Amino acid sequence: MTQLTVTPSNYPALLRSLFDAAVAAAQPALCLAQHLPPPPKGRTLVIGAGKASAAMARALEEHWRGPLQGLVVTRYGYEVPCERIEIVQAAHPVPDAAGLAASERIAQLVTGLTPDDLVIALISGGGSSLLVAPGADLTLADKQAVNAALLASGATISEMNCVRRHLSSLKGGRLGALCHPAQLLTLLISDVPGDAPMDIASGPTVADSSTCLQALEIVQRYQIAMPEAMRTLLESGAGETVKPGDPRLQNSSVRLITTPQIALEAAAMVARAAGLTPYILGDSLEGEARDVAKTLAGITRQVAQHGQPFQAPCVLLSGGETTVTLRGHGRGGRNVEFLLALALALGELNGVYALAGDTDGVDGVEEIAGALLTPDTLARAWAAGMNPRTYLDNNDTHSFFQALGDSVVTGPTLTNVNDFRAIVIA
């Protein structure tokens, strides 16, 4: 690790190194092997879904000593070549026909197993859209419309996944139930606040305590249009998920192999090595991106002006998943929305640098992870004839930072431990 000397000129490079360290700490090659069991008497099947599932499959192949076969589905561009496990690519965040076909094949793969067989499920963020299998009488078009509406509604990830679980024939523990009576090991990379297994990819292999009634209330709260088949599924209770204590999951175990907290701790180590004191404010901050920005701006201002509750120079680290209620028609994502709102909340406060990005390399639907904020961001924008408030109001924050040359582009990171935010106070 190259140690950076802390000066204002290299704060942007330091911030990028913190982000890169967080992503590196969540790589399956680093954290998966220690969680593998010995080979079973029978067959070993690998299934999976998520942005990290292909990288997880590669790591498993490299450390598995017995026979192996399987199928996982990942986001377009996130494929990692494997020899024994088939990798299929599909759309995210709105599902497509490729994801539906892969989901049907995965369901077929785990049928007819015995107690001597082992299923290893590789599950990570993004799996909710990739493992698309509509519930009774729903169509792929129905799922696409509901998913798009949820993404634009401002609903939290937990709320969205509650709805998704009850509109699926595989999520909410149903895929795990199909594996019965085989042994089932689920390896999870968490991208959700609180690391609840049922919320990671909507919990296809784990029990779910939420109900159809709760899902219906969420849909009504955010005024999501419901096709008749969806209303029937939720109101009748026919979309109920697999509950805790279900005997079909009695041979099931779950292991979290990496989490947002682990990623934040890796970034904190890099900060210390550079001579900055890191403070992790939380790994599960939620809320509207603009509201979270105002809160963190208030903390930043208190540190910069009063040395409370921390002394500068320092770096404030946080993770979690904010939400964005779409009001405009621009190019944006929750991390860049947060960052521009932070800039506006800080105003002319000097000596503050920040980075916000999604650890999967995709903020919103753009192949852009996030962006950098410097003390002169707003001044440079005004000088270029750009009104920052207009860009924020139009949810056009990728366009804003891209025009300034401050976008953070990583390409596919092959992992996903949610959002990463770092604020350096000089």
KEDRENTI-968030 format. One line per field, with one value per residue (C-alpha): residue number from 1; residue in one letter; x, y, z. Coordinates in pm, 1 decimal. Layout:
BEGIN
nr = c(NUM, ...)
rest = c(a, ...)
east = c(X, ...)
north = c(Y, ...)
up = c(Z, ...)
***
This chain:
BEGIN
nr = c(1, 2, 3, 4, 5, 6, 7, 8, 9, 10, 11, 12, 13, 14, 15, 16, 17, 18, 19, 20, 21, 22, 23, 24, 25, 26, 27, 28, 29, 30, 31, 32, 33, 34, 35, 36, 37, 38, 39, 40, 41, 42, 43, 44, 45, 46, 47, 48, 49, 50, 51, 52, 53, 54, 55, 56, 57, 58, 59, 60, 61, 62, 63, 64, 65, 66, 67, 68, 69, 70, 71, 72, 73, 74, 75, 76, 77, 78, 79, 80, 81, 82, 83, 84, 85, 86, 87, 88, 89, 90, 91, 92, 93, 94, 95, 96, 97, 98, 99, 100, 101, 102, 103, 104, 105, 106, 107, 108, 109, 110, 111, 112, 113, 114, 115, 116, 117, 118, 119, 120, 121, 122, 123, 124, 125, 126, 127, 128, 129, 130, 131, 132, 133, 134, 135, 136, 137, 138, 139, 140, 141, 142, 143, 144, 145, 146, 147, 148, 149, 150, 151, 152, 153, 154, 155, 156, 157, 158, 159, 160, 161, 162, 163, 164, 165, 166, 167, 168, 169, 170, 171, 172, 173, 174, 175, 176, 177, 178, 179, 180, 181, 182, 183, 184, 185, 186, 187, 188, 189, 190, 191, 192, 193, 194, 195, 196, 197, 198, 199, 200, 201, 202, 203, 204, 205, 206, 207, 208, 209, 210, 211, 212, 213, 214, 215, 216, 217, 218, 219, 220, 221, 222, 223, 224, 225, 226, 227, 228, 229, 230, 231, 232, 233, 234, 235, 236, 237, 238, 239, 240, 241, 242, 243, 244, 245, 246, 247, 248, 249, 250, 251, 252, 253, 254, 255, 256, 257, 258, 259, 260, 261, 262, 263, 264, 265, 266, 267, 268, 269, 270, 271, 272, 273, 274, 275, 276, 277, 278, 279, 280, 281, 282, 283, 284, 285, 286, 287, 288, 289, 290, 291, 292, 293, 294, 295, 296, 297, 298, 299, 300, 301, 302, 303, 304, 305, 306, 307, 308, 309, 310, 311, 312, 313, 314, 315, 316, 317, 318, 319, 320, 321, 322, 323, 324, 325, 326, 327, 328, 329, 330, 331, 332, 333, 334, 335, 336, 337, 338, 339, 340, 341, 342, 343, 344, 345, 346, 347, 348, 349, 350, 351, 352, 353, 354, 355, 356, 357, 358, 359, 360, 361, 362, 363, 364, 365, 366, 367, 368, 369, 370, 371, 372, 373, 374, 375, 376, 377, 378, 379, 380, 381, 382, 383, 384, 385, 386, 387, 388, 389, 390, 391, 392, 393, 394, 395, 396, 397, 398, 399, 400, 401, 402, 403, 404, 405, 406, 407, 408, 409, 410, 411, 412, 413, 414, 415, 416, 417, 418, 419, 420, 421, 422, 423, 424, 425, 426)
rest = c(m, t, q, l, t, v, t, p, s, n, y, p, a, l, l, r, s, l, f, d, a, a, v, a, a, a, q, p, a, l, c, l, a, q, h, l, p, p, p, p, k, g, r, t, l, v, i, g, a, g, k, a, s, a, a, m, a, r, a, l, e, e, h, w, r, g, p, l, q, g, l, v, v, t, r, y, g, y, e, v, p, c, e, r, i, e, i, v, q, a, a, h, p, v, p, d, a, a, g, l, a, a, s, e, r, i, a, q, l, v, t, g, l, t, p, d, d, l, v, i, a, l, i, s, g, g, g, s, s, l, l, v, a, p, g, a, d, l, t, l, a, d, k, q, a, v, n, a, a, l, l, a, s, g, a, t, i, s, e, m, n, c, v, r, r, h, l, s, s, l, k, g, g, r, l, g, a, l, c, h, p, a, q, l, l, t, l, l, i, s, d, v, p, g, d, a, p, m, d, i, a, s, g, p, t, v, a, d, s, s, t, c, l, q, a, l, e, i, v, q, r, y, q, i, a, m, p, e, a, m, r, t, l, l, e, s, g, a, g, e, t, v, k, p, g, d, p, r, l, q, n, s, s, v, r, l, i, t, t, p, q, i, a, l, e, a, a, a, m, v, a, r, a, a, g, l, t, p, y, i, l, g, d, s, l, e, g, e, a, r, d, v, a, k, t, l, a, g, i, t, r, q, v, a, q, h, g, q, p, f, q, a, p, c, v, l, l, s, g, g, e, t, t, v, t, l, r, g, h, g, r, g, g, r, n, v, e, f, l, l, a, l, a, l, a, l, g, e, l, n, g, v, y, a, l, a, g, d, t, d, g, v, d, g, v, e, e, i, a, g, a, l, l, t, p, d, t, l, a, r, a, w, a, a, g, m, n, p, r, t, y, l, d, n, n, d, t, h, s, f, f, q, a, l, g, d, s, v, v, t, g, p, t, l, t, n, v, n, d, f, r, a, i, v, i, a)
east = c(0.0, 143.2, 121.4, -0.6, 127.5, -178.9, -195.7, -495.2, -359.1, -386.7, -708.9, -896.3, -641.5, -670.3, -1049.5, -1023.1, -780.5, -1031.2, -1303.1, -1076.5, -980.9, -1347.8, -1415.7, -1107.5, -1204.5, -1532.9, -1385.1, -1505.5, -1153.8, -1049.4, -1334.9, -1516.7, -1285.7, -1285.4, -1661.5, -1666.1, -1766.1, -1612.5, -1756.2, -2073.2, -2137.5, -2358.4, -2360.6, -2256.9, -2466.7, -2391.4, -2664.5, -2660.3, -2772.9, -2626.5, -2362.6, -2094.2, -2222.9, -1989.4, -1682.6, -1808.9, -1842.5, -1484.5, -1354.9, -1551.4, -1418.4, -1061.4, -1096.8, -1335.8, -1173.4, -1463.5, -1697.2, -1898.2, -2162.3, -2404.3, -2551.8, -2547.5, -2692.5, -2516.8, -2554.0, -2448.1, -2076.2, -2012.4, -1934.5, -1623.6, -1513.9, -1562.8, -1487.6, -1757.0, -2020.4, -2221.1, -2247.5, -2552.7, -2592.1, -2917.3, -3050.7, -3039.0, -3209.7, -3514.1, -3534.3, -3544.6, -3622.3, -3267.2, -3307.5, -3641.3, -3494.7, -3196.9, -3427.0, -3636.4, -3323.3, -3194.3, -3526.2, -3507.3, -3146.5, -3229.7, -3524.8, -3498.3, -3207.2, -3131.8, -3014.5, -2662.8, -2646.7, -2521.7, -2645.5, -2425.3, -2617.2, -2406.8, -2622.2, -2533.9, -2691.6, -2875.0, -3016.3, -3369.8, -3382.7, -3167.2, -3357.4, -3688.4, -3959.3, -4311.0, -4562.7, -4891.6, -5055.3, -4799.7, -4597.5, -4245.9, -4398.6, -4585.0, -4262.5, -4076.6, -4341.8, -4362.4, -3984.4, -3941.3, -4215.8, -4059.1, -3717.8, -3866.9, -4092.6, -3845.9, -3918.8, -3635.5, -3452.4, -3620.8, -3963.2, -3887.5, -3761.2, -4064.5, -4282.2, -4049.8, -4051.7, -4429.4, -4452.6, -4202.5, -4205.0, -3840.3, -3761.7, -3868.9, -3721.8, -3897.4, -3576.8, -3438.8, -3751.0, -3702.4, -3358.5, -3510.3, -3408.2, -3050.8, -2811.7, -2819.4, -2543.0, -2611.6, -2308.3, -2407.1, -2240.4, -2451.6, -2555.2, -2840.5, -2858.6, -2856.3, -2733.4, -3068.0, -3044.3, -3407.0, -3331.2, -3016.2, -3145.8, -3489.3, -3383.3, -3437.8, -3299.1, -3383.8, -3699.5, -3901.5, -4107.8, -4283.4, -4634.1, -4848.1, -5037.6, -4717.4, -4625.9, -4973.3, -4944.9, -4610.1, -4752.2, -5046.2, -4826.4, -4617.4, -4917.1, -4771.6, -5009.5, -5113.5, -5217.0, -5519.0, -5311.8, -5080.2, -5366.4, -5517.1, -5184.1, -5133.0, -5490.9, -5558.5, -5232.1, -5142.3, -4808.5, -4702.6, -4336.3, -4155.7, -4166.1, -3914.3, -3938.8, -4046.1, -3918.3, -3802.8, -3525.3, -3417.4, -3095.9, -3012.7, -2731.4, -2641.7, -2308.1, -2228.7, -1888.1, -1846.6, -2046.2, -2049.1, -1888.9, -1590.1, -1548.0, -1562.2, -1303.3, -1069.7, -1105.9, -1040.4, -708.5, -597.5, -696.1, -491.3, -191.0, -219.1, -225.6, -598.1, -818.6, -1121.3, -1463.9, -1721.3, -2059.0, -2256.8, -2278.0, -2654.3, -2756.8, -3089.1, -3327.9, -3367.5, -3023.1, -3080.7, -3182.8, -2881.6, -2663.6, -2805.5, -2741.7, -2382.7, -2325.6, -2431.8, -2185.3, -1912.0, -1971.8, -1959.4, -1625.1, -1477.3, -1593.1, -1601.1, -1390.0, -1693.6, -1755.5, -1423.4, -1105.2, -991.5, -812.0, -1025.5, -1238.3, -1603.3, -1696.5, -2044.3, -2235.7, -2591.9, -2843.3, -3019.8, -3324.4, -3420.9, -3775.9, -3760.2, -3900.8, -3694.7, -3581.5, -3202.9, -2918.4, -2856.0, -2806.6, -2844.8, -2472.8, -2427.3, -2761.5, -2622.3, -2296.7, -2449.4, -2696.1, -2397.0, -2217.6, -2518.3, -2567.8, -2201.3, -2204.8, -1874.8, -1728.1, -1358.5, -1139.2, -1396.5, -1349.8, -1582.3, -1646.4, -1970.0, -2003.0, -2171.6, -1929.4, -2070.9, -1951.8, -2302.7, -2486.1, -2843.7, -2840.5, -2521.1, -2186.7, -2051.3, -1978.0, -2013.0, -1822.4, -1577.0, -1651.0, -1385.3, -1404.4, -1433.5, -1696.6, -1976.5, -1751.3, -1633.2, -1991.6, -2107.7, -1804.2, -1907.2, -2260.9, -2409.9, -2671.7, -2615.9, -2967.2, -3121.9, -2924.1, -3030.6, -3395.5, -3388.1, -3213.5, -2941.2, -2644.9, -2437.3, -2448.6, -2334.7, -2025.4, -1938.6, -1930.3, -1681.9, -1463.6, -1529.4, -1711.5, -1567.0, -1567.3, -1447.4, -1604.0, -1758.8, -1616.6, -1753.1, -1881.2, -2147.7, -2148.6, -2372.2, -2292.6, -1965.0, -1926.9, -1612.0, -1582.8, -1235.6, -1226.7, -887.4)
north = c(0.0, 335.5, 587.1, 931.8, 1247.3, 1443.8, 1777.3, 1953.0, 1880.5, 1505.9, 1481.9, 1369.6, 1090.6, 993.6, 976.1, 751.0, 526.5, 496.4, 395.5, 146.1, -8.2, -52.2, -227.1, -445.0, -563.5, -694.4, -904.6, -1268.5, -1394.6, -1249.2, -1360.0, -1666.1, -1966.2, -1971.5, -2031.9, -2342.9, -2679.8, -3016.4, -3190.0, -3394.0, -3761.9, -3673.5, -3400.4, -3038.7, -2783.4, -2411.8, -2157.4, -1783.1, -1436.5, -1089.2, -851.2, -1042.1, -1392.6, -1462.9, -1353.9, -1563.5, -1862.2, -1818.1, -1802.5, -2115.5, -2307.4, -2219.6, -2364.5, -2659.0, -3001.7, -3221.2, -3246.7, -2933.4, -2794.5, -2506.0, -2188.3, -1828.9, -1512.3, -1177.5, -827.8, -758.4, -679.9, -859.4, -1199.4, -1380.6, -1689.0, -2018.1, -2375.0, -2577.0, -2319.9, -2161.2, -1781.1, -1613.1, -1236.7, -1043.1, -692.5, -484.3, -288.2, -359.8, -733.7, -882.7, -1208.8, -1337.1, -1314.0, -1493.5, -1778.0, -1812.1, -1814.6, -2094.2, -2298.5, -2250.0, -2373.4, -2682.3, -2748.2, -2794.2, -3028.9, -3398.0, -3368.5, -3602.5, -3549.7, -3643.9, -3353.5, -3002.1, -2678.1, -2370.5, -2050.2, -1744.8, -1439.9, -1071.0, -734.2, -706.6, -1055.8, -923.5, -809.4, -1084.3, -1373.2, -1269.1, -1534.3, -1386.9, -1518.6, -1676.3, -1511.7, -1228.0, -1162.1, -1036.2, -709.2, -676.8, -727.4, -477.5, -210.5, -260.4, -264.7, 57.5, 226.6, 117.7, 249.2, 591.6, 604.5, 681.7, 351.1, 208.7, -103.3, -299.7, -185.3, -261.4, -608.0, -682.7, -623.5, -818.0, -1121.9, -1147.4, -1114.0, -1390.9, -1766.9, -1794.7, -1512.9, -1507.0, -1851.6, -2029.5, -2121.1, -2259.0, -2469.7, -2616.9, -2741.7, -2962.6, -3225.9, -3139.0, -2952.5, -2582.9, -2331.3, -1969.0, -1740.8, -1374.4, -1047.7, -782.2, -464.6, -371.7, -164.5, -398.7, -699.5, -882.9, -1201.4, -1174.3, -832.9, -936.1, -1008.4, -1041.7, -1358.6, -1637.7, -1908.9, -1781.2, -1758.6, -1437.2, -1299.0, -1026.7, -1073.2, -1010.1, -749.6, -555.4, -570.0, -444.4, -153.7, -51.5, -58.5, 154.8, 395.9, 479.5, 471.4, 201.1, 95.0, -268.4, -504.7, -712.2, -1030.2, -850.7, -720.3, -1068.7, -1223.9, -984.3, -948.6, -1323.9, -1412.8, -1646.9, -1467.7, -1557.9, -1644.6, -1927.7, -1853.0, -1916.0, -2272.5, -2416.3, -2778.7, -2735.5, -2507.6, -2728.0, -2832.4, -2474.1, -2251.2, -1891.1, -1710.2, -1345.2, -1342.2, -965.1, -656.7, -277.0, -249.8, -456.4, -227.3, 85.3, -57.4, -121.9, 240.3, 355.1, 166.9, 354.5, 685.3, 612.4, 517.7, 858.8, 1038.2, 1118.1, 1008.3, 818.6, 815.6, 562.4, 727.8, 419.1, 140.0, 159.8, 523.7, 552.5, 824.5, 1058.8, 1133.6, 1508.0, 1472.2, 1254.8, 1515.8, 1793.7, 1591.4, 1507.2, 1867.9, 1979.6, 1739.9, 1848.8, 2215.4, 2150.0, 1973.7, 2240.3, 2540.9, 2416.9, 2100.8, 1903.2, 1614.4, 1546.5, 1741.2, 1816.5, 1696.9, 1384.9, 1180.0, 1089.7, 751.3, 609.6, 348.1, 235.5, 303.7, 631.9, 678.0, 926.3, 1028.7, 1116.5, 1458.2, 1544.5, 1364.5, 1389.1, 1140.2, 1067.8, 822.2, 833.7, 888.0, 1182.5, 1320.6, 1306.4, 1469.3, 1768.8, 1819.9, 1808.4, 2074.4, 2304.4, 2247.5, 2325.1, 2638.4, 2826.8, 2623.3, 2577.2, 2272.5, 1999.9, 1724.7, 1428.2, 1118.3, 923.7, 611.1, 275.9, -9.0, -206.5, 63.0, 165.9, 459.3, 456.5, 308.3, 478.3, 299.2, 559.7, 472.9, 823.2, 1149.8, 1372.7, 1699.5, 1967.4, 2306.9, 2481.8, 2252.7, 2509.2, 2796.3, 2595.0, 2511.5, 2874.0, 2978.9, 2725.2, 2866.6, 2572.9, 2629.1, 2353.4, 2385.4, 2333.4, 2013.4, 1883.6, 1970.0, 1779.4, 1474.6, 1541.6, 1499.3, 1266.3, 1533.4, 1792.4, 1609.3, 1470.6, 1822.4, 1921.1, 1613.8, 1483.0, 1155.6, 839.6, 554.9, 210.2, -32.0, -349.5, -402.1, -761.4, -699.1, -493.1, -374.5, -76.1, 294.3, 444.8, 801.9, 975.4, 1340.8, 1481.3, 1789.1, 1959.3)
up = c(0.0, -108.6, 172.7, 73.1, 234.6, 336.9, 156.9, -0.3, -348.5, -303.2, -104.0, -419.4, -470.6, -104.8, -131.5, -435.4, -248.3, 38.0, -205.5, -380.9, -45.1, 45.1, -285.6, -257.4, 90.7, -48.8, -328.5, -317.0, -388.0, -52.6, 168.0, 30.5, 67.7, 448.1, 452.2, 231.8, 384.5, 295.7, -14.2, 50.9, -16.3, -310.3, -572.2, -525.6, -710.6, -722.1, -784.0, -742.2, -838.8, -797.8, -922.9, -732.4, -807.7, -1099.0, -901.7, -611.9, -846.8, -967.0, -608.7, -519.8, -820.3, -729.6, -379.5, -429.3, -431.3, -541.5, -841.6, -908.2, -1144.1, -1140.6, -1280.6, -1157.9, -1309.4, -1292.4, -1437.1, -1794.1, -1791.9, -1460.6, -1609.3, -1483.1, -1680.1, -1494.5, -1597.6, -1419.3, -1325.2, -1605.2, -1592.8, -1744.1, -1778.2, -1744.9, -1684.4, -1368.5, -1213.4, -1431.6, -1512.8, -1862.0, -2042.4, -1996.7, -1619.4, -1638.2, -1843.4, -1607.3, -1304.5, -1452.9, -1523.7, -1168.9, -1029.8, -1249.6, -1148.0, -778.7, -821.4, -734.4, -489.3, -198.6, 161.4, 47.3, -197.5, -125.9, -278.1, -239.4, -309.6, -397.8, -330.0, -354.0, -422.6, -752.5, -721.3, -674.8, -1037.5, -1181.5, -1020.8, -1170.3, -1151.2, -1136.4, -889.2, -991.4, -1298.2, -1305.8, -1620.5, -1677.8, -1800.0, -1469.2, -1273.0, -1492.3, -1441.5, -1064.2, -1028.5, -1225.8, -1021.6, -692.1, -798.7, -870.2, -563.9, -284.9, -109.0, 102.0, -12.0, 266.9, 149.6, -213.7, -130.7, 84.8, -221.1, -450.0, -219.5, -232.0, -610.3, -683.2, -720.1, -605.6, -363.5, 0.4, 72.6, -212.9, -395.1, -69.3, -23.4, -371.8, -263.5, 10.4, 120.2, 16.5, 243.5, 161.2, 231.7, 142.3, 113.9, 122.9, 32.1, 199.7, 23.2, 258.1, 577.5, 875.3, 673.1, 706.6, 494.1, 381.6, 227.1, 37.2, -314.9, -148.5, 32.5, -222.1, 5.0, 354.2, 562.7, 555.8, 842.3, 641.9, 502.9, 196.6, 397.5, 464.5, 96.0, 2.4, 246.6, 93.2, -258.8, -149.0, 51.6, -254.8, -489.2, -711.6, -988.9, -941.8, -1219.2, -1115.5, -1079.6, -838.9, -628.2, -609.6, -514.9, -223.9, -99.3, -101.5, 71.9, -214.6, -245.2, 108.7, 154.5, 335.9, 707.7, 988.3, 1115.5, 779.5, 770.5, 409.9, 538.3, 828.3, 650.3, 559.6, 690.9, 609.7, 624.3, 560.6, 392.5, 369.3, 464.5, 433.6, 778.5, 665.5, 364.5, 581.0, 818.8, 525.0, 416.4, 773.1, 772.9, 460.1, 616.9, 929.5, 716.5, 547.0, 881.2, 896.4, 1184.4, 1048.7, 1211.0, 1091.1, 1138.3, 1043.8, 787.5, 739.9, 691.7, 511.5, 399.5, 104.7, -37.9, 0.3, 365.1, 450.4, 278.9, 497.3, 812.5, 720.9, 612.5, 959.8, 1123.1, 883.0, 958.4, 1334.4, 1301.1, 1073.3, 1273.9, 1632.8, 1651.5, 1770.7, 1802.0, 1626.3, 1565.1, 1209.8, 1009.6, 988.0, 753.3, 811.0, 665.0, 617.6, 422.6, 374.6, 100.7, 45.6, -172.3, -442.6, -523.4, -892.1, -975.4, -1282.4, -1595.1, -1576.2, -1547.7, -1182.7, -900.0, -525.6, -457.6, -690.5, -571.3, -217.6, -323.1, -500.9, -213.7, 23.5, -179.3, -168.0, 205.2, 277.6, 64.8, 82.0, 369.0, 293.4, 335.0, 266.3, 10.6, -42.1, -247.4, -277.1, -485.1, -521.4, -456.6, -750.1, -990.9, -1098.7, -942.2, -1069.9, -1419.3, -1537.2, -1570.3, -1328.1, -964.9, -821.4, -805.3, -619.0, -443.6, -390.0, -215.9, -553.2, -709.2, -695.4, -808.8, -1109.6, -1197.7, -1185.7, -1389.7, -1655.1, -1663.9, -1469.8, -1200.7, -939.0, -795.1, -1138.3, -1187.1, -846.1, -903.0, -1232.0, -1078.3, -1336.4, -1108.0, -1326.9, -1597.7, -1342.3, -1217.3, -1558.5, -1703.4, -1430.6, -1491.7, -1141.1, -1211.4, -1056.3, -1310.2, -1204.5, -1451.0, -1306.5, -957.2, -931.5, -580.8, -404.9, -43.4, -103.2, -93.1, 24.6, 146.6, 268.5, 373.8, 441.5, 666.3, 642.8)
***
